[in-house]
Amino acid sequence: MIRKGTQFNNLYNYRNSRYFIKAVEEARKQKNKKELIIFAGACQSYYEGLMLAGANFASSPARILIDFMDPLIVAEKVATTSEDKYVTIQDMEKELRDGQRGVDGVGAQGKKKILLI
């Protein structure tokens, strides 16, 4: 945030969130958007704007500094969960340093494909 502690819902109070939001919007225009899982943002990002733009998960709903491993933990959980299961932050909250204060979202379908022959 540029102006500490004021106007959390004003995009212009965030240094880089407008670029993250633009990237999410562009990604959601792609043909295979159902296959796309988006984790967007960084420390102290505009969480609500990222989610409205179409992110599955976004950082910093509490406007805090997140652990650099948290996005990797979320990505790994989605990638290693079976396609027939839906992954939410509650499934991995204990693995995240700050839980839902640092990362939150609507969830995503697992992406691991199991081939039985």
Contact map, one row per residue, 1 for C-alpha under 8 A:
111100000000111000000000000000000000000000011000000000000000001000000000000000000000000000000000000000000000000000000
111100000000111000000000000000000000000000000000000000000000000000000000000000000000000000000000000000000000000000000
111111000000110000000000000000000000000000000000000000000000000000000000000000000000000000000000000000000000000000000
111111000000000000000000000000000000000000000000000000000000000000000000000000000000000000000000000000000000000000000
001111110000000000000000000000000000000000000000000000000000000000000000000000000000000000000000000000000000000000000
001111110000000000000000000000000000000000000000000000000000000000000000000000000000000000000000000000000000000000000
000011111100100000000000000000000000000000000000000000000000000000000000000000000000000000000000000000000000000000000
000011111110100000000000000000000000000000000100000000000000000000000000000000000000000000000000000000000000000000000
000000111110000000000000000000000000000000000101000000000000000000000000000000000000000000000000000000000000000000000
000000111111110000000000000000000000000000000000000000000000000000000000000000000000000000000000000000000000000000000
000000011111110011000000000000000000000000000100100000000000000000000000000000000000000000000000000000000000000000000
000000000111111001000000000000000000000000000000000000000000000000000000000000000000000000000000000000000000000000000
111000110111111000000000000000000000000000000000000000000000000000000000000000000000000000000000000000000000000000000
111000000111111111000000000000000000000000011100000000000000000000000000000000000000000000000000000000000000000000000
110000000001111111000000000000000000000000000000000000000000000000000000000000000000000000000000000000000000000000000
000000000000011111110000000000000000000000001000000000000000000000000000000000000000000000000000000000000000000000000
000000000010011111111000000000000000000010001100010000000000000000000000000000000000000000000000000000000000000000000
000000000011011111111100000000000000000000000000000000000000000000000000000000000000000000000000000000000000000000000
000000000000000111111110000000000000000000000000000000000000000000000000000000000000000000000000000000000000000000000
000000000000000111111111000000000000000110000000010000000000000000000000000000000000000000000000000000000000000000000
000000000000000011111111100000000000000100000000110010000000000000000000000000000000000000000000000000000000000000000
000000000000000001111111110000000000000000000000000010000000000000000000000000000000000000000000000000000000000000000
000000000000000000111111111000000000000000000000000000000000000000000000000000000000000000000000000000000000000000000
000000000000000000011111111100000000010100000000010011100000000000000000000000000000000000000000000000000000000000000
000000000000000000001111111110000000000000000000000011000000000000000000000000000000000000000000000000000000000000000
000000000000000000000111111111000000000000000000000000000000000000000000000000000000000000000000000000000000000000000
000000000000000000000011111111001000000000000000000000000000000000000000000000000000000000000000000000000000000000000
000000000000000000000001111111001001000000000000000001000000000000000000000000000000000000000000000000000000000000000
000000000000000000000000111111101000000000000000000000000000000000000000000000000000000000000000000000000000000000000
000000000000000000000000011111111000000000000000000000000000000000000000000000000000000000000000000000000000000000000
000000000000000000000000000011111000000000000000000000000000000000000000000000000000000000000000000000000000000000000
000000000000000000000000000001111111000000000000000000000000000000000000000000000000000000000000000000000000000000000
000000000000000000000000001111111111000000000000000000000000000000000000000000000000000000000000000000000000000000000
000000000000000000000000000000011111100000000000000000000000000000000000000000000000000000000000000000000000000000000
000000000000000000000000000000011111100000000000000000000000000000000000000000000000000000000000000000000000000000000
000000000000000000000000000100011111110000000000000000000000000000000000000000000000000000000000000000000000000000000
000000000000000000000000000000000111111000000000000000110000000000000000000000000000000000000000000000000001000000000
000000000000000000000001000000000001111100000000000001111000000000000000000000000000000000000000000000000000000000000
000000000000000000000000000000000000111110000000000000111110000000000010001000000000000000000000000000000000000000000
000000000000000000011001000000000000011111000000010000101110000000000000000000000000000000000000000000000000000000000
000000000000000010010000000000000000001111101110010000000111000000000000000000000000000000000000000000000000000000000
000000000000000000000000000000000000000111111000000000000011000001000000000000000000000000000000000000000000000000000
000000000000000000000000000000000000000011111000000000000011001111000000000000000000000000000000000000000000000000000
100000000000010000000000000000000000000001111100000000000011111111000000000000000000000000000000000000000000000000000
100000000000010110000000000000000000000011111110000000000011101000000000000000000000000000000000000000000000000000000
000000011010010010000000000000000000000010011111110000000001101000000000000000000000000000000000000000000000000000000
000000000000000000000000000000000000000010001111111000000111100000000000000000000000000000000000000000000000000000000
000000001000000000000000000000000000000000000111111100000000100000000000000000000000000000000000000000000000000000000
000000000010000000001000000000000000000000000111111110000000000000000000000000000000000000000000000000000000000000000
000000000000000010011001000000000000000110000111111111100100000000000000000000000000000000000000000000000000000000000
000000000000000000000000000000000000000000000011111111111100000000000000000000000000000000000000000000001000000000000
000000000000000000000000000000000000000000000001111111100000000000000000000000000000000000000000000000000000000000000
000000000000000000001101100000000000000000000000111111100000000000000000000000000000000000000000000000000000000000000
000000000000000000000001100100000000010000000000011111110000000000000000000000000000000000000000000000000000000000000
000000000000000000000001000000000000111100000000011111111100000000000000000000000000000000000000000000001000000000000
000000000000000000000000000000000000111000000000001001111100000000000000000000000000000000000000000000001111000000000
000000000000000000000000000000000000011100000000001000111110000000000000000000000000000000000000000000111110000000000
000000000000000000000000000000000000001110000010011000111111100000000000000000000000000000000000000000111000000000000
000000000000000000000000000000000000001111111010000000001111100001000010000000000000000000000000000001110000000000000
000000000000000000000000000000000000000011111110000000000111111111000000000000000000000000000000000011110000000000000
000000000000000000000000000000000000000000011111000000000111111100000000000000000000000000000000000111110000000000000
000000000000000000000000000000000000000000010000000000000001111100000000000000000000000000000000000011000000000000000
100000000000000000000000000000000000000000111100000000000001111110000000000000000000000000000000000011000000000000000
000000000000000000000000000000000000000000110000000000000001111111000000000000000000000000000000000011000000000000000
000000000000000000000000000000000000000000110000000000000001001111100000000000000000000000000000000001000000000000000
000000000000000000000000000000000000000001110000000000000011000111110100000000000000000000000000110001100000000000000
000000000000000000000000000000000000000000000000000000000000000011111100000000000000000000000001110001000000000000000
000000000000000000000000000000000000000000000000000000000000000001111111000000000000000000000000000000000000000000000
000000000000000000000000000000000000000000000000000000000000000000111111100000000000000000000000000000000000000000000
000000000000000000000000000000000000000000000000000000000000000001111111110000000000000000000001100000100000000000000
000000000000000000000000000000000000001000000000000000000010000000011111111000000000000000000000000000100000000000000
000000000000000000000000000000000000000000000000000000000000000000011111111100000000000000000000000000000000000000000
000000000000000000000000000000000000000000000000000000000000000000001111111110000000000000010011000000000000000000000
000000000000000000000000000000000000000000000000000000000000000000000111111111000000000010010000000000000000000000000
000000000000000000000000000000000000001000000000000000000000000000000011111111100000000000000000000000000000000000000
000000000000000000000000000000000000000000000000000000000000000000000001111111110000000000000000000000000000000000000
000000000000000000000000000000000000000000000000000000000000000000000000111111111000001000010000000000000000010000000
000000000000000000000000000000000000000000000000000000000000000000000000011111111000001000000000000000000001111100000
000000000000000000000000000000000000000000000000000000000000000000000000001111111000000000000000000000000000011100000
000000000000000000000000000000000000000000000000000000000000000000000000000111111100000000000000000000000000011100000
000000000000000000000000000000000000000000000000000000000000000000000000000011111110101000000000000000000000011100000
000000000000000000000000000000000000000000000000000000000000000000000000000000011111100000000000000000000000011111000
000000000000000000000000000000000000000000000000000000000000000000000000000000001111110000000000000000000000111110000
000000000000000000000000000000000000000000000000000000000000000000000000000000000111110000000000000000000000110000000
000000000000000000000000000000000000000000000000000000000000000000000000000000001111111000000000000000000000110000000
000000000000000000000000000000000000000000000000000000000000000000000000000000000011111100000000000000000011110000000
000000000000000000000000000000000000000000000000000000000000000000000000000011001000111110100000000000000011110000000
000000000000000000000000000000000000000000000000000000000000000000000000000000000000011111110000000000001111000000000
000000000000000000000000000000000000000000000000000000000000000000000000010000000000001111111000000100111010000000000
000000000000000000000000000000000000000000000000000000000000000000000000000000000000000111111100000000000000000000000
000000000000000000000000000000000000000000000000000000000000000000000000000000000000001111111000000000000000000000000
000000000000000000000000000000000000000000000000000000000000000000000000110010000000000111111111000000000000000000000
000000000000000000000000000000000000000000000000000000000000000000000000000000000000000011111111001100000000000000000
000000000000000000000000000000000000000000000000000000000000000000000000000000000000000001011111101000000000000000000
000000000000000000000000000000000000000000000000000000000000000000000000100000000000000000011111101000000000000000000
000000000000000000000000000000000000000000000000000000000000000000100100100000000000000000011111111001100000000000000
000000000000000000000000000000000000000000000000000000000000000001100100000000000000000000000111111001000000000000000
000000000000000000000000000000000000000000000000000000000000000001100000000000000000000000000001111111100000000000000
000000000000000000000000000000000000000000000000000000000000000000000000000000000000000000001111111111100000000000000
000000000000000000000000000000000000000000000000000000000000100000000000000000000000000010001000011111110000000000000
000000000000000000000000000000000000000000000000000000000001111100000000000000000000000000000000011111110000000000000
000000000000000000000000000000000000000000000000000000000011111111100000000000000000000000000001111111110000000000000
000000000000000000000000000000000000000000000000000000001111100001000110000000000000000010000001011111111000000000000
000000000000000000000000000000000000000000000000000000001111100000000000000000000000000010000000000111111100000000000
000000000000000000000000000000000000000000000000001000111100000000000000000000000000000110000000000000111110000000000
000000000000000000000000000000000000000000000000000000011000000000000000000000000000000100000000000000011111000000000
000000000000000000000000000000000000000000000000000000011000000000000000000000000000011110000000000000001111100000000
000000000000000000000000000000000000100000000000000000010000000000000000000001000000011100000000000000000111110000000
000000000000000000000000000000000000000000000000000000000000000000000000000001000011111000000000000000000011111000000
000000000000000000000000000000000000000000000000000000000000000000000000000011111111111000000000000000000001111100000
000000000000000000000000000000000000000000000000000000000000000000000000000001111110000000000000000000000000111110000
000000000000000000000000000000000000000000000000000000000000000000000000000001111110000000000000000000000000011111000
000000000000000000000000000000000000000000000000000000000000000000000000000000000110000000000000000000000000001111100
000000000000000000000000000000000000000000000000000000000000000000000000000000000100000000000000000000000000000111110
000000000000000000000000000000000000000000000000000000000000000000000000000000000000000000000000000000000000000011111
000000000000000000000000000000000000000000000000000000000000000000000000000000000000000000000000000000000000000001111
000000000000000000000000000000000000000000000000000000000000000000000000000000000000000000000000000000000000000000111
